[in-house]
Amino acid sequence: MPILTQGLFPDDCVDKSLLKRAVYQCANDVSYYHACYSQIFSNAGFVVRKVECEPFHPVWRIKLFHGTFELSDQEVEAARQIRRLLRVNEIPVERGVSVELNGKYIACSFVSEFGWERDATDEEEFDAEE
């Protein structure tokens, strides 16, 4: 066994594949909250293509495919369904959910403080300018 991998995983680890995935996420800087949103939508029956968050605002954009979730063909009703899905999973959404439907592709965006951290250095710079 190479020295780099020797003793990487504890002997009493029950699920080494889960531990490997957690180590991979930490090593590759995959955000925990991005994974949470992805899991919420995947468990509901969507196929998640991309989860992204604006760097300076708590705006989340999620790009999806239709899966087994029965989403309405109308954007207003689809937005209600996605907002309900987020509320059931205890994700606080401050404003409305925006949904764009394009065939089998779905793009939704919403404002939520869940998983978004304001950069403290930006606040300090802003206060210093005043």
C-alpha positions as CSV (number, residue, x, y, z in Angstrom):
1,M,0.0,0.0,0.0
2,P,1.4,3.4,-0.9
3,I,2.4,5.7,2.0
4,L,-0.1,8.4,1.0
5,T,-3.1,6.2,1.3
6,Q,-1.9,4.2,4.3
7,G,-4.1,4.8,7.3
8,L,-6.3,7.3,5.4
9,F,-9.5,5.6,6.6
10,P,-10.1,4.5,10.1
11,D,-10.5,0.7,10.7
12,D,-13.8,1.1,12.5
13,C,-15.5,3.1,9.7
14,V,-18.8,1.5,8.9
15,D,-19.4,2.9,5.4
16,K,-16.1,3.7,3.7
17,S,-17.8,4.8,0.4
18,L,-19.7,7.5,2.3
19,L,-16.5,8.6,4.0
20,K,-14.7,8.6,0.7
21,R,-17.4,10.8,-0.8
22,A,-17.2,13.3,2.1
23,V,-13.4,13.5,1.8
24,Y,-13.8,14.0,-2.0
25,Q,-16.3,16.8,-1.4
26,C,-14.0,18.6,1.1
27,A,-10.9,18.1,-1.1
28,N,-12.6,19.4,-4.2
29,D,-14.4,22.3,-2.5
30,V,-17.9,21.1,-3.2
31,S,-20.1,23.2,-1.0
32,Y,-22.2,21.4,1.5
33,Y,-25.2,23.7,0.8
34,H,-25.0,23.1,-2.9
35,A,-25.2,19.4,-2.2
36,C,-28.1,19.9,0.1
37,Y,-30.1,21.7,-2.6
38,S,-29.1,19.1,-5.1
39,Q,-30.3,16.3,-2.8
40,I,-33.6,18.0,-2.0
41,F,-34.5,18.3,-5.7
42,S,-33.1,14.9,-6.6
43,N,-35.2,13.3,-3.8
44,A,-38.3,15.1,-5.1
45,G,-37.8,13.5,-8.6
46,F,-35.8,16.1,-10.5
47,V,-32.5,15.5,-12.3
48,V,-30.2,18.3,-11.1
49,R,-27.9,19.8,-13.7
50,K,-26.4,22.7,-11.8
51,V,-26.7,24.5,-8.5
52,E,-25.1,27.9,-8.2
53,C,-25.2,30.9,-5.8
54,E,-24.4,34.5,-6.5
55,P,-21.2,35.5,-4.7
56,F,-22.5,38.8,-3.2
57,H,-26.2,38.1,-2.9
58,P,-28.2,35.2,-1.5
59,V,-29.7,34.4,-4.9
60,W,-29.7,30.7,-5.8
61,R,-30.1,29.4,-9.3
62,I,-30.8,25.7,-9.9
63,K,-31.0,24.2,-13.4
64,L,-33.0,20.9,-13.6
65,F,-34.5,18.4,-16.0
66,H,-37.9,16.9,-15.7
67,G,-37.8,13.7,-13.8
68,T,-40.6,11.9,-12.0
69,F,-41.9,15.1,-10.3
70,E,-45.1,16.2,-11.9
71,L,-44.4,19.9,-12.5
72,S,-47.1,22.1,-13.9
73,D,-46.8,23.5,-17.4
74,Q,-47.5,27.0,-16.3
75,E,-44.6,28.9,-14.8
76,V,-46.7,30.5,-12.0
77,E,-48.0,27.2,-10.7
78,A,-44.6,25.6,-11.2
79,A,-43.0,28.3,-9.0
80,R,-45.6,27.6,-6.3
81,Q,-44.8,23.9,-6.4
82,I,-41.1,24.5,-6.1
83,R,-41.6,27.0,-3.2
84,R,-43.8,24.4,-1.5
85,L,-41.0,21.8,-2.0
86,L,-38.5,24.2,-0.4
87,R,-40.8,25.0,2.5
88,V,-41.4,21.3,3.2
89,N,-37.7,20.8,3.4
90,E,-37.4,23.8,5.8
91,I,-35.6,26.0,3.4
92,P,-36.5,29.7,4.2
93,V,-37.3,31.5,0.9
94,E,-37.6,35.3,1.4
95,R,-39.2,36.3,-1.9
96,G,-41.0,34.5,-4.6
97,V,-39.5,31.7,-6.7
98,S,-38.9,32.4,-10.4
99,V,-39.2,29.5,-12.8
100,E,-38.4,29.3,-16.5
101,L,-39.7,26.3,-18.4
102,N,-38.2,25.4,-21.7
103,G,-39.3,22.0,-22.8
104,K,-37.7,19.4,-20.5
105,Y,-35.3,22.1,-19.1
106,I,-36.2,24.0,-15.9
107,A,-34.4,26.9,-14.4
108,C,-35.5,28.2,-11.0
109,S,-34.1,31.0,-8.9
110,F,-35.0,32.2,-5.4
111,V,-33.6,34.3,-2.5
112,S,-32.6,32.3,0.6
113,E,-30.1,32.9,3.3
114,F,-29.8,29.2,3.8
115,G,-26.2,28.3,2.9
116,W,-25.1,31.9,2.0
117,E,-22.5,33.7,4.0
118,R,-21.8,37.3,3.6
119,D,-18.1,38.1,3.3
120,A,-17.0,40.0,6.4
121,T,-14.2,41.8,4.5
122,D,-16.7,43.4,2.1
123,E,-18.7,44.8,5.0
124,E,-15.6,46.3,6.6
125,E,-14.6,47.9,3.3
126,F,-18.1,49.4,2.9
127,D,-18.1,50.8,6.4
128,A,-14.6,52.3,5.9
129,E,-15.8,54.2,2.8
130,E,-18.6,55.9,4.7
